[in-house]
Amino acid sequence: MALITVDEKKCKRDGICVAECPIKILRQAEPGALPEPVNGAEELCINCGHCVAVCPHGAMSQRAMKPEDCPEVKKEWLLGPEQVEHFLRNRRSIRVYKDKTVEKETLAKLVDTATYAPSGHNRQPVHWLVIQDTKELKGLTGIVVDWMRHMIKEQPALAAPMHLHMIVAGWEVGMDVICRDAPHLILAHGNKSDPTTPVSCTIALTYLELAAQPFGLGACWAGYFNLAATLWPPMQQALGLPPNHGSFGAMLVGYPKFKYHRLPLRNPARITWR
């Protein structure tokens, strides 16, 4: 199949797809001509789908996607500025969860939603590890504690500002401030040699956290867990990520035990205008 297919009956020759292509691999030989790929387009195309998505006439097909395969934008569902502000301000880091597991199908849909996060050059380098088994997550949390004990003993100057001794002491009396007794954890990982992987994982996890609330879920970044996954060989062995893959963020997920009723305040934006 050709990289680009244009429905001549639907195409209005308006050049929108040509203007929007981020890699500039579409052209019109002359005004009013059908859009066509330039030489070398096969190697340069990043399969972003912009040409398919931007065409108001459904005339453009790309090898990896056709207009009929891409859901139409529902204009009545789009949020206005006030709704967006409310949605984002209503986001909370959830640290108290119900003693209830989340259905596998719901977790899968949540992760699938997060896969639509942007990535550099549309590389989509993010891989996911879902710790669905609550008992396994508790065991992994214990490995984080082992890393903390190691840090307290071997690198006390680094352990002190992170209050690791307090966290370990709490763990020893049954208090989990590492994974907050969350039922699940979702970890984003990818190839460490790909320079787009770290920020892509961060953006994707941010999408996942924002998407959690409409699913009736709560989420919280698991910073201590990710540090252990990055620095502690026993944790890396327990996670069993593919060779040359690193953990670039972890998120606790579960059903919130409580609801929030106010939008707390934050410091004003620090802006430098030029």
Residue frames relative to the residue before (quaternion, step in Angstrom):
aa qw qx qy qz dx dy dz
M 1.0000 0.0000 0.0000 0.0000 0.00 0.00 0.00
A 0.5247 -0.6403 0.4627 0.3173 3.54 -1.01 0.83
L 0.6132 -0.5607 0.4048 0.3817 3.58 -1.18 0.58
I 0.7971 0.1012 -0.0116 0.5951 3.57 0.90 -0.98
T 0.0374 -0.7732 0.6329 0.0112 3.56 -0.99 0.92
V 0.1320 -0.7947 0.5906 0.0473 3.57 -0.85 1.00
D 0.3387 -0.7124 0.5812 0.1999 3.54 -0.91 1.01
E 0.3559 -0.7841 0.4700 0.1939 3.57 -0.27 1.29
K 0.6461 0.5294 -0.3272 0.4420 3.59 1.07 -0.66
K 0.7223 0.4287 -0.2428 0.4853 3.59 1.06 -0.73
C 0.6174 0.5887 -0.3508 0.3863 3.59 1.03 -0.75
K 0.2530 -0.7822 0.5578 0.1138 3.57 -0.92 0.99
R 0.4102 -0.7432 0.4420 0.2900 3.59 1.32 0.13
D 0.3478 0.7784 -0.4627 0.2428 3.57 1.11 0.64
G 0.4476 -0.7410 0.4153 0.2794 3.61 1.27 -0.12
I 0.3562 0.7511 -0.4957 0.2514 3.60 1.21 0.22
C 0.6647 0.5058 -0.3105 0.4537 3.58 0.88 -0.91
V 0.6294 0.5380 -0.3306 0.4529 3.58 1.04 -0.79
A 0.6860 0.4874 -0.2825 0.4605 3.57 0.93 -0.92
E 0.7292 0.4652 -0.2394 0.4410 3.58 1.00 -0.81
C 0.5117 0.6561 -0.4374 0.3411 3.62 1.10 -0.43
P 0.3647 -0.7728 0.4672 0.2267 3.64 -0.47 1.10
I 0.7092 0.4248 -0.2606 0.4986 3.60 1.14 -0.52
K 0.3556 -0.7682 0.4626 0.2636 3.59 1.33 -0.11
I 0.3817 0.7253 -0.4885 0.2993 3.56 0.84 0.99
L 0.6214 0.4730 -0.3646 0.5071 3.59 1.26 0.35
R 0.0045 -0.7995 0.6005 -0.0138 3.54 -1.11 0.64
Q 0.2544 -0.6896 0.6411 0.2205 3.52 -1.37 0.19
A 0.4643 -0.7107 0.4496 0.2778 3.56 -0.60 1.11
E 0.7676 -0.0717 0.0542 0.6346 3.54 1.20 -0.63
P 0.6614 -0.4945 0.3494 0.4427 3.61 -1.15 0.36
G 0.8016 0.2582 -0.2174 0.4934 3.54 -0.91 1.01
A 0.5418 0.6093 -0.4116 0.4071 3.59 1.26 0.01
L 0.6007 -0.5388 0.4380 0.3962 3.55 -1.26 0.34
P 0.4794 -0.6388 0.5001 0.3347 3.62 -1.00 0.66
E 0.0051 -0.7917 0.6101 -0.0321 3.54 -1.12 0.72
P 0.5467 -0.6164 0.4417 0.3552 3.60 -1.13 0.49
V 0.4525 -0.6613 0.5243 0.2882 3.55 -1.16 0.62
N 0.6625 -0.4651 0.3810 0.4469 3.56 -1.26 0.11
G 0.7947 0.2713 -0.2174 0.4975 3.57 -0.90 0.91
A 0.3827 0.7541 -0.4689 0.2549 3.60 1.26 0.06
E 0.5862 0.5999 -0.3702 0.3993 3.59 1.04 -0.74
E 0.7232 0.4348 -0.2475 0.4762 3.58 0.92 -0.90
L 0.7211 0.4744 -0.2481 0.4398 3.58 1.07 -0.69
C 0.5568 0.6387 -0.3967 0.3533 3.60 1.08 -0.62
I 0.2320 -0.7916 0.5542 0.1111 3.59 -0.89 0.96
N 0.4446 -0.7337 0.4280 0.2843 3.61 1.28 0.29
C 0.2654 0.7953 -0.5069 0.2005 3.58 1.02 0.76
G 0.3897 -0.7520 0.4562 0.2730 3.59 1.16 -0.53
H 0.3468 0.7570 -0.4963 0.2457 3.60 1.22 0.16
C 0.6579 0.5285 -0.3263 0.4260 3.58 0.91 -0.89
V 0.6590 0.4928 -0.3014 0.4817 3.57 1.05 -0.77
A 0.7096 0.4905 -0.2665 0.4299 3.56 0.88 -1.00
V 0.7172 0.4766 -0.2662 0.4330 3.59 0.99 -0.78
C 0.5786 0.6022 -0.3877 0.3902 3.61 1.11 -0.47
P 0.3155 -0.7839 0.5021 0.1837 3.61 -0.53 1.11
H 0.6914 0.4938 -0.2657 0.4556 3.56 1.27 -0.28
G 0.4196 -0.7173 0.4616 0.3104 3.61 1.26 -0.10
A 0.4034 0.7540 -0.4351 0.2817 3.54 1.16 0.61
M 0.7104 0.4766 -0.2410 0.4583 3.57 1.16 -0.55
S 0.0345 -0.7677 0.6398 0.0096 3.56 -0.98 0.92
Q 0.1771 -0.7448 0.6344 0.1070 3.53 -1.11 0.77
R 0.6731 -0.5369 0.3059 0.4063 3.56 -1.03 0.70
A 0.7349 0.4328 -0.2350 0.4661 3.58 0.95 -0.90
M 0.8176 0.0830 -0.0319 0.5688 3.60 1.19 -0.29
K 0.2253 -0.7506 0.6116 0.1088 3.50 -1.14 0.81
P 0.6318 -0.5529 0.3611 0.4060 3.62 -1.09 0.51
E 0.6649 0.5121 -0.3152 0.4432 3.59 1.01 -0.73
D 0.6440 0.5062 -0.3230 0.4740 3.59 1.26 -0.31
C 0.6764 0.4711 -0.2736 0.4957 3.58 1.26 -0.36
P 0.4294 -0.7136 0.4814 0.2732 3.65 -0.57 1.06
E 0.4702 -0.6679 0.4987 0.2900 3.54 -1.06 0.75
V 0.5359 -0.5992 0.4866 0.3419 3.56 -1.19 0.61
K 0.2613 -0.7524 0.5873 0.1439 3.55 -0.85 1.04
K 0.3180 -0.7992 0.4772 0.1804 3.56 -0.12 1.30
E 0.6513 0.5301 -0.3263 0.4341 3.57 1.06 -0.69
W 0.6479 0.5022 -0.3182 0.4762 3.60 1.24 -0.25
L 0.5242 0.6582 -0.4189 0.3413 3.62 1.16 -0.34
L 0.4055 -0.7293 0.5068 0.2163 3.55 -0.99 0.89
G 0.3800 -0.6861 0.5695 0.2460 3.53 -1.17 0.65
P 0.7325 -0.4311 0.2816 0.4454 3.61 -1.24 0.20
E 0.6769 0.4866 -0.3096 0.4573 3.62 0.88 -0.85
Q 0.6500 0.5078 -0.3166 0.4684 3.59 1.03 -0.75
V 0.6303 0.5226 -0.3297 0.4700 3.58 1.03 -0.78
E 0.6513 0.5112 -0.3191 0.4611 3.58 0.91 -0.90
H 0.6658 0.4978 -0.3073 0.4632 3.58 0.91 -0.88
F 0.6442 0.5338 -0.3194 0.4449 3.58 0.95 -0.87
L 0.7142 0.4500 -0.2621 0.4677 3.56 0.85 -0.97
R 0.6711 0.4847 -0.3070 0.4694 3.59 0.98 -0.76
N 0.6410 0.5357 -0.3182 0.4482 3.57 1.16 -0.52
R 0.4941 0.6532 -0.4323 0.3773 3.58 1.26 -0.19
R 0.0245 -0.7885 0.6145 -0.0024 3.57 -0.92 0.90
S 0.4194 -0.6330 0.5774 0.3002 3.54 -1.22 0.54
I 0.2169 -0.8128 0.5335 0.0878 3.56 -0.44 1.26
R 0.0433 -0.8247 0.5631 -0.0296 3.55 -0.72 1.14
V 0.7002 0.3419 -0.2643 0.5683 3.59 1.28 0.13
Y 0.0715 -0.8418 0.5337 -0.0370 3.55 -0.50 1.25
K 0.5387 -0.5770 0.5032 0.3516 3.52 -1.29 0.45
D 0.4738 -0.6341 0.5271 0.3093 3.53 -1.23 0.53
K 0.4842 0.6323 -0.4236 0.4315 3.52 0.62 1.24
T 0.3488 -0.7436 0.5296 0.2119 3.57 -0.85 0.91
V 0.4288 -0.6761 0.5415 0.2566 3.53 -1.26 0.51
E 0.5426 -0.6358 0.4424 0.3249 3.55 -0.97 0.89
K 0.5843 -0.6033 0.4181 0.3461 3.57 -1.05 0.83
E 0.6383 0.5388 -0.3327 0.4377 3.59 0.96 -0.84
T 0.6518 0.5095 -0.3163 0.4643 3.60 1.02 -0.77
L 0.6473 0.5044 -0.3172 0.4754 3.58 0.96 -0.84
A 0.6467 0.5198 -0.3213 0.4566 3.58 0.98 -0.82
K 0.6604 0.4972 -0.3087 0.4706 3.59 0.97 -0.81
L 0.6170 0.5436 -0.3369 0.4587 3.57 1.05 -0.76
V 0.6752 0.4754 -0.2933 0.4818 3.59 0.88 -0.93
D 0.6326 0.5373 -0.3365 0.4450 3.57 0.96 -0.83
T 0.6234 0.5332 -0.3338 0.4644 3.59 1.03 -0.76
A 0.6756 0.5086 -0.2910 0.4475 3.58 0.98 -0.88
T 0.5813 0.6015 -0.3838 0.3911 3.60 1.14 -0.44
Y 0.6142 0.5492 -0.3531 0.4432 3.61 1.23 -0.22
A 0.3882 0.7029 -0.4924 0.3358 3.58 1.25 0.25
P 0.5296 -0.6392 0.4402 0.3425 3.61 -1.05 0.62
S 0.0482 -0.7691 0.6361 0.0401 3.53 -1.27 0.49
G 0.6338 -0.5663 0.3740 0.3711 3.55 -1.13 0.68
H 0.8460 0.0171 -0.0576 0.5298 3.57 -0.84 1.07
N 0.4953 -0.6762 0.4015 0.3691 3.57 1.25 0.48
R 0.2327 0.8069 -0.5120 0.1805 3.59 1.04 0.76
Q 0.1474 -0.8259 0.5277 0.1333 3.59 1.18 -0.57
P 0.1621 0.8555 -0.4779 0.1157 3.60 0.79 1.03
V 0.5201 0.6898 -0.3949 0.3126 3.59 1.26 -0.18
H 0.0981 -0.7390 0.6644 0.0540 3.53 -1.08 0.90
W 0.2735 -0.7844 0.5434 0.1209 3.56 -1.15 0.62
L 0.0881 -0.7371 0.6664 0.0701 3.51 -1.19 0.72
V 0.1116 -0.7972 0.5924 0.0319 3.56 -0.60 1.16
I 0.1856 -0.7498 0.6275 0.0980 3.57 -0.68 1.15
Q 0.0940 -0.8352 0.5418 0.0089 3.54 0.02 1.33
D 0.6492 0.5216 -0.3082 0.4599 3.57 1.09 -0.74
T 0.3863 -0.7558 0.4840 0.2126 3.58 -0.45 1.23
K 0.6376 0.5225 -0.3353 0.4561 3.59 1.01 -0.72
E 0.6381 0.5096 -0.3341 0.4706 3.58 1.00 -0.75
L 0.6345 0.5279 -0.3356 0.4539 3.57 1.00 -0.80
K 0.6292 0.5216 -0.3375 0.4670 3.59 1.00 -0.76
G 0.6501 0.5105 -0.3169 0.4650 3.58 1.00 -0.77
L 0.6519 0.5020 -0.3107 0.4759 3.56 1.01 -0.78
T 0.6003 0.5488 -0.3531 0.4623 3.57 1.10 -0.67
G 0.6190 0.5420 -0.3304 0.4625 3.56 1.08 -0.72
I 0.6281 0.5170 -0.3347 0.4756 3.59 1.10 -0.63
V 0.5931 0.5426 -0.3599 0.4736 3.58 1.11 -0.63
V 0.6363 0.5212 -0.3213 0.4694 3.57 1.01 -0.82
D 0.6197 0.5336 -0.3423 0.4626 3.60 1.00 -0.75
W 0.6352 0.5127 -0.3226 0.4791 3.59 1.00 -0.80
M 0.6488 0.5178 -0.3199 0.4567 3.58 0.96 -0.83
R 0.6330 0.5181 -0.3286 0.4721 3.60 0.97 -0.79
H 0.6305 0.5236 -0.3256 0.4715 3.57 1.03 -0.80
M 0.6657 0.5047 -0.3033 0.4584 3.58 0.91 -0.90
I 0.6335 0.5377 -0.3300 0.4480 3.59 0.95 -0.86
K 0.7142 0.4539 -0.2467 0.4722 3.56 0.99 -0.87
E 0.8011 0.3474 -0.1556 0.4618 3.56 0.78 -1.05
Q 0.8017 0.1294 -0.0580 0.5806 3.60 1.10 -0.64
P 0.0487 -0.8610 0.5060 0.0154 3.58 0.66 1.10
A 0.6142 0.5627 -0.3588 0.4211 3.60 1.06 -0.65
L 0.6802 0.4450 -0.2795 0.5110 3.58 1.14 -0.62
A 0.6507 0.5405 -0.3155 0.4299 3.57 1.05 -0.77
A 0.6240 0.6025 -0.3433 0.3603 3.57 0.98 -0.82
P 0.7210 0.4308 -0.2937 0.4564 3.66 0.69 -0.90
M 0.6573 0.4785 -0.3140 0.4903 3.60 1.22 -0.33
H 0.3746 -0.7642 0.4507 0.2693 3.59 1.37 0.02
L 0.1793 0.8332 -0.5078 0.1255 3.54 1.06 0.72
H 0.6117 0.5584 -0.3659 0.4245 3.60 1.04 -0.64
M 0.6441 0.5135 -0.3203 0.4679 3.58 1.07 -0.70
I 0.6483 0.5190 -0.3187 0.4569 3.57 1.01 -0.81
V 0.6542 0.4983 -0.3103 0.4769 3.57 0.97 -0.85
A 0.6410 0.5194 -0.3289 0.4595 3.59 0.96 -0.84
G 0.6461 0.5136 -0.3187 0.4660 3.58 0.99 -0.76
W 0.6303 0.5395 -0.3228 0.4554 3.56 0.98 -0.86
E 0.6789 0.5186 -0.2949 0.4280 3.56 0.95 -0.86
V 0.7195 0.3540 -0.2497 0.5428 3.59 1.24 -0.27
G 0.6860 -0.5381 0.2684 0.4095 3.57 1.22 0.49
M 0.5738 0.5764 -0.3898 0.4319 3.60 1.21 0.32
D 0.1441 -0.8036 0.5758 0.0435 3.56 -0.65 1.15
V 0.0320 0.7930 -0.6064 0.0499 3.58 -0.34 1.24
I 0.4971 0.6248 -0.4335 0.4177 3.58 1.26 0.37
C 0.8094 0.0798 -0.0142 0.5816 3.56 0.74 -1.09
R 0.4248 -0.7738 0.4168 0.2169 3.57 1.30 0.36
D 0.5505 -0.6272 0.3830 0.3960 3.59 1.16 0.57
A 0.2683 0.7584 -0.5401 0.2472 3.56 1.10 0.67
P 0.5017 -0.6793 0.4389 0.3069 3.60 -1.00 0.68
H 0.8153 0.1507 -0.0438 0.5573 3.59 1.12 -0.63
L 0.1168 -0.7565 0.6368 0.0923 3.52 -1.33 0.35
I 0.1440 -0.7720 0.6160 0.0620 3.55 -1.03 0.89
L 0.1221 -0.8123 0.5702 0.0060 3.54 -0.67 1.18
A 0.2378 -0.7544 0.5977 0.1309 3.57 -0.99 0.91
H 0.0639 0.8023 -0.5882 0.0789 3.57 -0.75 1.02
G 0.0475 0.7981 -0.5991 0.0422 3.52 -1.28 0.32
N 0.7203 -0.4416 0.3240 0.4256 3.51 -1.37 0.09
K 0.4129 -0.7433 0.4767 0.2233 3.57 -0.67 1.12
S 0.6483 0.5256 -0.3310 0.4403 3.60 1.13 -0.40
D 0.6009 0.5347 -0.3619 0.4712 3.59 1.26 -0.18
P 0.3705 -0.7705 0.4672 0.2254 3.63 -0.44 1.13
T 0.6422 0.5293 -0.3376 0.4399 3.61 1.17 -0.33
T 0.5130 0.7021 -0.4022 0.2866 3.59 1.20 -0.37
P 0.6843 0.5034 -0.3434 0.4005 3.67 0.64 -0.92
V 0.7235 0.4163 -0.2720 0.4787 3.60 0.72 -0.97
S 0.6048 0.5525 -0.3650 0.4425 3.61 1.06 -0.61
C 0.6459 0.5053 -0.3163 0.4770 3.58 1.01 -0.79
T 0.6428 0.5250 -0.3244 0.4538 3.58 0.98 -0.82
I 0.6710 0.4864 -0.3017 0.4712 3.57 0.89 -0.92
A 0.6622 0.5131 -0.3138 0.4469 3.59 0.91 -0.89
L 0.6583 0.4897 -0.3130 0.4783 3.59 0.99 -0.78
T 0.6061 0.5350 -0.3534 0.4707 3.58 1.10 -0.61
Y 0.6128 0.5227 -0.3373 0.4874 3.58 1.02 -0.77
L 0.6648 0.5192 -0.3071 0.4407 3.57 0.89 -0.96
E 0.6604 0.5049 -0.3146 0.4582 3.58 0.94 -0.87
L 0.6735 0.4885 -0.2993 0.4671 3.59 0.92 -0.85
A 0.6751 0.4968 -0.2957 0.4583 3.59 1.05 -0.73
A 0.5317 0.6737 -0.4050 0.3153 3.59 1.14 -0.51
Q 0.6692 0.5439 -0.3194 0.3928 3.59 0.82 -0.96
P 0.6676 0.4810 -0.3345 0.4595 3.66 0.81 -0.76
F 0.6380 0.4974 -0.3264 0.4889 3.59 1.23 -0.38
G 0.5328 -0.6242 0.4058 0.4022 3.58 1.28 -0.06
L 0.5792 0.5941 -0.3519 0.4332 3.55 1.31 0.26
G 0.2590 -0.7148 0.6180 0.2003 3.50 -1.38 0.16
A 0.1030 -0.7977 0.5933 0.0336 3.56 -1.17 0.57
C 0.0176 -0.7786 0.6272 0.0089 3.55 -1.26 0.44
W 0.5088 -0.6428 0.4791 0.3136 3.55 -1.00 0.84
A 0.2428 -0.7712 0.5774 0.1138 3.57 -0.92 0.96
G 0.1215 -0.8636 0.4870 0.0465 3.54 0.43 1.27
Y 0.6611 0.4976 -0.3169 0.4636 3.59 0.91 -0.87
F 0.6259 0.5391 -0.3346 0.4535 3.56 1.01 -0.82
N 0.6923 0.4778 -0.2925 0.4548 3.57 0.86 -0.92
L 0.5981 0.5486 -0.3676 0.4541 3.60 1.07 -0.61
A 0.6666 0.4840 -0.3028 0.4792 3.56 0.93 -0.88
A 0.6442 0.5209 -0.3223 0.4581 3.59 1.01 -0.78
T 0.6826 0.4828 -0.2734 0.4755 3.57 1.16 -0.60
L 0.8202 0.3259 -0.1042 0.4585 3.55 0.94 -0.97
W 0.7427 0.4397 -0.2077 0.4604 3.60 1.08 -0.65
P 0.4127 -0.7521 0.4548 0.2392 3.63 -0.34 1.20
P 0.6394 0.5149 -0.3656 0.4386 3.68 0.87 -0.70
M 0.6411 0.4982 -0.3338 0.4790 3.60 1.07 -0.66
Q 0.6369 0.5282 -0.3296 0.4546 3.57 0.95 -0.82
Q 0.6461 0.5059 -0.3161 0.4761 3.57 1.03 -0.77
A 0.6624 0.5090 -0.3076 0.4555 3.59 0.97 -0.85
L 0.6730 0.4922 -0.3031 0.4614 3.61 1.01 -0.75
G 0.1892 -0.8377 0.4944 0.1339 3.58 1.09 -0.66
L 0.1750 0.7955 -0.5578 0.1596 3.57 0.90 0.88
P 0.6320 -0.5353 0.3811 0.4109 3.62 -1.15 0.44
P 0.6536 -0.5114 0.3706 0.4171 3.60 -1.18 0.45
N 0.8384 0.1597 -0.1764 0.4904 3.52 -1.10 0.90
H 0.5431 0.5785 -0.4317 0.4290 3.58 1.19 0.36
G 0.1334 -0.7760 0.6111 0.0811 3.53 -1.17 0.68
S 0.4854 -0.6229 0.5202 0.3252 3.53 -1.28 0.39
F 0.0777 -0.8170 0.5714 0.0082 3.56 -0.83 1.01
G 0.8121 -0.0937 0.0081 0.5759 3.54 1.14 0.61
A 0.0663 -0.7877 0.6123 0.0169 3.55 -1.12 0.73
M 0.1486 -0.8006 0.5796 0.0324 3.54 -1.06 0.84
L 0.3426 -0.7031 0.5881 0.2061 3.54 -0.96 0.96
V 0.0301 -0.8059 0.5910 -0.0181 3.57 -1.01 0.81
G 0.2973 0.7325 -0.5789 0.1996 3.54 -1.05 0.83
Y 0.6122 -0.5163 0.4265 0.4203 3.55 -1.31 -0.17
P 0.4317 -0.7049 0.4876 0.2812 3.63 -0.69 0.99
K 0.4338 -0.6966 0.5085 0.2607 3.55 -1.04 0.79
F 0.7944 0.2024 -0.0874 0.5659 3.57 1.10 -0.70
K 0.3652 -0.6955 0.5729 0.2340 3.54 -1.33 0.37
Y 0.3460 -0.7108 0.5726 0.2170 3.54 -1.20 0.60
H 0.2224 -0.8138 0.5316 0.0751 3.56 -1.04 0.83
R 0.7452 0.2910 -0.1958 0.5672 3.61 1.24 -0.01
L 0.3827 -0.6765 0.5753 0.2549 3.54 -1.31 0.40
P 0.2860 -0.7900 0.5105 0.1833 3.64 -0.24 1.16
L 0.5349 -0.6495 0.4551 0.2916 3.52 -1.25 0.55
R 0.1623 -0.7550 0.6252 0.1134 3.52 -1.29 0.40
N 0.6487 -0.5014 0.3898 0.4195 3.58 -1.26 0.28
P 0.5702 -0.5811 0.4386 0.3806 3.60 -1.06 0.58
A 0.5992 -0.5701 0.4266 0.3660 3.54 -1.19 0.59
R 0.2819 -0.7346 0.5932 0.1702 3.57 -0.99 0.87
I 0.0444 0.8335 -0.5374 0.1202 3.54 -0.14 1.34
T 0.1359 -0.7310 0.6614 0.0987 3.51 -1.13 0.80
W 0.1851 -0.7980 0.5681 0.0793 3.55 -0.59 1.18
R 0.0821 -0.7899 0.6066 0.0353 3.58 -1.00 0.80
